[in-house]
């Protein structure tokens, strides 16, 4: 039973997409029949029923399958509509050929939809549903974390790896930073996206050890260096720069940089560098405020701190990071899956 559940989870996007696709097709055909019974012209009934089916499939997928953040749903719907409409028009052409040979409309719709199914799914995964909620595992670059043990326990199940660097300018009691361990992390997760959150008043001193091995680097706005200069150093190395802010700081400190970055990190705990802290609910209004920002379509929000199977349900963001909830668990892979499904994995 466990193996079956895992296989279902592993292929859940495809399986749920398939189920919702079948439901939308039946909905489309039911609406088309109903409209035709009221003598609505065939072309108009086909167009209206197709839109109803499209919205049914999209709504079910973003609610139960991909968990897309609210501000990104409009763009996702646009991609979904364009891809589905092109697919429908191509299918309509072939369906006319089948009905010419006497095949009923409903049967031809299912046959052609099945033939084009995989192509449509791949296109939707690449464009429509690319920004579903992702989960990263937090690793401290302090020389204490056993990176090999972490890899053995979680393998490649998480969506990305998140490295935390905390020096004494942020936390006087923290252990010595070993930023060069980013190379070790990259050696184990060679194809994974690797993000780094630098909690330091002088983040630039750690960049040489990080830039060759990571994909995104977050820094804070309240530092002792010009933020834009640090951004420039990061981006000149071909790495994406991000801005971070903790609940103990001021949210508006990052506003001047929201048009310069594509990644925003919110820290929902009061003390950077201390694992296992409780999630601070005061971060939720911050998420709402950022989601209303005029530039919201151009950046992603990642939340770190106190994330578990309960708090993740409240987080209207693209990605989350968790450390102790995953790594202290008897079954860390199960807990990753819980976060990836916004706490719904156990239903599977």
N, C-alpha and C positions, 0 to 999 in steps of 0.2 A: 504493500500500500504506500509506503514511504517513497519507493522508487517511482511509482505512478504519479504521486503528488509532485515530485521533483520534476519529472518530465513535463507534466502539465505546466508547472511554473516556468520552466525553461522556455517552452514554446507558447507561453500564455498570450503574447501579443498576437501571434498568428492565429491561434485557436479562437481567442475571443473576437478578433477581427472577422474571422470566418463566420462565427455564430451570429455576430451583429449584421454581417453582410446578408446572410440568409433571411434574418428578420426584416431587414430593410427591403429586400426583394419581395417578400410576401406582402409587406405593407404597401409597396409601390403597386403591385398587381391588384391588391384589394381596392386601393383608391382609384386605379384606372378603370376597373370594372364598375365601381360605383358611379364614377363620372359618366361613363358611356351609357349607363342605364338611365341617366338623366338627359341623354341626348347631347351631351357636351361633345363638340367636334373632336375627332380622334387626335389630331395634332395637339390641341390644347390639353386634352385629358392625359396624353402621354407626357407632356412637358410638366404639368402640375404634379402628376403622380411621381415622376422622377425626382422633382424637388422635395417632395414629402419623404421619399425613400432616402434621398441624400441626407437630409437633415436628421432623419432617424438614425442612420448609420453614424453620422458625425457626433451627434449627441451622446449616443451609447458609448462610443469609443473614448471621448474625452472625459466622460463621467466614470466609467468603470475600467478602462484599459490603460490609457496613456497619461491621465492626470495632468493635463496641461494647465499651467498657470493662467488665471483669468485674463490678464492683459495680453497674452499671446494667442488667445483663442480666435480673435478676429482674423489675424493673419493666417492661422491654421485653417480656418473655414474658407478663406479665399483660395489657398492652395488646394484644399480638399475639393472645392467646387470646380476649379479649373481642371484638375486631373480627372475627376469623375465625369465631368461634362464631355471632355475629349474622348474618354473611354466609352461613354455612352453613345456618342455619335458614330464612333468606329463600329461599336457593337450593333448599332441600329442598321448600319449598312449591311453587315453580314446577316443580321436577323431577317432582313427583307429577302435575302437569297433563300434562307431556310423556309420562310413562310410561303415562298413561291412554290416550293415542293410540297405544300400542304401541311407543314408542321404548325401546330397551334402556337399563338403568340406567347403564352406563358412558358411552354416548353422551350421555345427558341430563346427566350430571354434568359432562362437558367443555363442553357447549354453554352451560349456565347459568353455569359458572365463568368462561367466557370473557366472557360478557355483564357479569358483576359485577367483572371483573378490575381495570379501571382505577380504579373507585371504591375497591376494597379496597386497591390499591396506594397511592393518594393518602392514605387514612386511615392506613396503616402508616407512610408516610413522615412524616406529621405527628405521630404519637403513638408507634408502636412503635420506629421506627428514627431518632428525631430526634437522638440523641446519639452518632452515629457520629463517628469521628475526623476532626477538621477541621484545616486547615493555614493558618497565618498567615505573612505575609511581614514581616520586621522592617525598620523604617526608623528611622534615628537622626535626632532633631530637633536637629541641630547645624549646619545651614546648609551642610554639605558634600554631603549626599546630593542627587542630581539626581532629584527626585520625578517630573518629567515623563518622564525616561528610564526610570525604574523602571516607570511606568505603561505606557509604550510596549512594554516587554519582557514584562510579565506580564499586562497587561490586567485582566480580572476573573476570572481562573482560580482564584486563591486564595480560601479561604473567608472570610478576614478580613484586616485590616491591623493590624499591631502596631507602635506607635510607642514607641521607647525614649528616655527622657529621663534623662541622667546628668549630674549637676552635680559641682562640685569637692568637695562634702562626702562624696561616694562615691568619686570618682576624681579626685585632684588634677591629673592630667595631661590630663583631658578638655577638649575644645573647648567654647566658650561655647554654652550652651543657647539654642535659638530655639524655644520652645514654641509660639509663634504659627504655626509651620509646620503645626500640626494643621489649621488652616483650609485650607491648600493641599492637604493629604492628603484632606480631606473634599470639596474641589472636584473632585478626580479620581475618587475612589471614593464617589460620592454615595449609593449604596444599600448599600454594604458595611458590615458591622460593623467598628468601629474601636476597638481597645483601646490603652491607654497604660500603660506600666510606668514609674513615677517612681522613679528611684534617687536619692534625696535624703534628707538628715536633716531637711529642712524642706519637705516636698512641697506644703504649702498655698500657697507663693509662686508655684507654677506653675499653679494651678487656674483662675484667671481666663482664661488663654489657651487652656485645654483644654476646659472644661465645655460650651461651645456646640457643639462639633464631634465629640465622641467618645461612645462607648457604655459602656465599662468603663474604670475607672482602678484600677490596682494600686498599693498603697503597701507599704512594709516595716513590720514591727513594731518594729524597733529604730531608732526615729527620735527627734528632739528635740521632738516635739509629741505631745499626746494622740491616740492612734490613733482612738479613738471620735469625737473632735471632727472629725477630718479625714473620717472616714466620713460623719458627719452632713452636712458641707458638700457632699460629693459627692452624696449621696442626695437632699438637698434640691433639687438642681438637676435631679433626674430621671435621674441617671446611676447605674449600678451600681458599687458599691465592691468591690474585691478585695484580698486580702492576698497578699504575695509574700515568698519566702524563698530565699536563695541557699545553695549548698553550703558556703560559707565561714561561714555563720551557724548558728544552732541551730534545728532543726526545731520544737522545742517552743515557740519564741517566738511561733508563730502559733496555737497551740492555743486560747488564750483567745478568739480571734476567729472560730473555725470555725463557731460558731452564729450569727454576725452577717453572714456573706458567702455569696454563691453562686458565687464565683470564687476559685480558689487558683492562684497561679503559682509554679512551681518553677524555679529557675535552676541549671542543671547545669554551670556553669563557675565557676571560682574568682574571676575578676576582672571585675566588672561594667563594661561600657563598652568592652571590648576584643573586637572581632569576630574570628572564626576560631579560637577556642579549642577544645581537645579536650573532648569529652563525658566527664564524670566518672561512672564506673560506680557510685560510692558513692551516687548519687541513687536508684538502683533500690530499695534497702531503704526509703528515704523514701516512694517511691510505694506500696510494699506496706503500710507503716504507715498512710498516709493512707487507703488503700483499705479498711482494717479499722476506720476511725473510725466511731463510732456515728452520726454525722451525715452520713455519706458520701453518702447519697441526695440531700442537699440542696445539695451544691456540686459544681462541675466543676473538674477539674484541667487546667491548661495547663502544658506544659513547654517551656522555652526554653534554648538553649545546646548547641551541638555536635550538633544533630539532622541526620541524613543518612539515606540509604536503608538503612544497616545498623543504626544505633542505634534508628531509629523502630520496628523490629520488637519491641523489648523494652519499649516504653512503653505501659503499661496505663492510659492517660489519655484524656480526651475530645478534647484538641487539642494541637497542637505549633506552635512558632514556629521559623522558620529564616531566617537572613540570608545568610551567605556561601555556604552550600551552594546556595541558589537564585540569588542575585544575581551570584555570580562564575562561574556556569555558562554555557557557550556556548548552552545551550538551557534557560533558567530554567523555562519552562512544563513541560517534561518532568520536571524535578526536583520541581516542585510535585506533579505527578501521581504520581511515585514515593512521595512522602510521604503523599499522600491515600490511596494503596492499600497503605500499610505496606510499600513496597518491591516491590510485585507488578505495577506498571504494565507493565514490560518483558515480562511473560508475555503481555500482550494484543497 
